[in-house]
Amino acid sequence: VSTQSTGKDLDLIAFAIELERQGFPDKRITLYDIRDELINRFTDKRTPYQPLTDEERFYLLSNESAETFKVGLVVQCKVFDIARRKPKGDEPDIQPKRNEETGMWQCPLCLRDNFPELSEIWNHFDTSGSCPGQAVGVRVRLDNGITGFIPTKNISDSKVANPEERIKINQQIIAKVTRILYDKSTVDLTCKTSDLNAVSAVAKDVFYDTEAAEKLKKEKEEEEEEEEEEEEE
């Protein structure tokens, strides 16, 4: 084969039939590949590599899709950590409070309230570095393995000063996805009763345990009612 036109004019089917008559196996695909290589010499026919987008990587790691996991989806998750913001040396408005009944001082950031002397709070904050910082929310893990974050303001409809008063480590809770951070492979959620009760056109996960969710929802409402009654008293 000396020219491209000569290669295109080859009758490969007849050639393959003749080879079979002589006892060779079916070589049609091989012959077509040889002709294609001769006509389009040194051409790489492989599809060029395209790196995954953040969204594609997120769904690949979570074994989900844009149809099964989206904003507005109600999911079950497990609390595994309390997220805190570490204090800085120039932290403004650090005003320790003293409990008049116990006489103990309270750190305004981590809310630890067993300091007998005011100086111990400053040492706790400035020198020893033992103050874990102000709680800003809770970190959870969804059933699909993706981690999520619930900011303190989205834990309850009523004001929450310390997330640990409402949510415990290893507690199972129900929440709604409010934002998907594809680049960080994580999500933001809310577990406020008003948000969970809001009408949503998004269907629940196929593995969503409705019975367990209703039970958790009822327990959460009872806890909030008890807290409201205590505040009124």
Secondary structure, 3 states (H helix, E strand, C coil): CCCHHHHHCCCHHHHHHHHHHCCCCCCHHHHHHHHHHHHCCCCCCCCCCCCCCHHHHHHHHHCCCCCCCCCCCEEEEEEEEEEEECCCCCCCCCCCEECCCCCCEECCCCCCCCECCHHHHHHHHHHCCCCCCEEEEEEEEECCCCEEEEEHHHCCCCCCCCHHHCCCCCCEEEEEEEEEEHHHCEEEEECCHHHHHCCCCCCCCCCCCHHHHHHHHHHHHHHHHHHHHHHHC
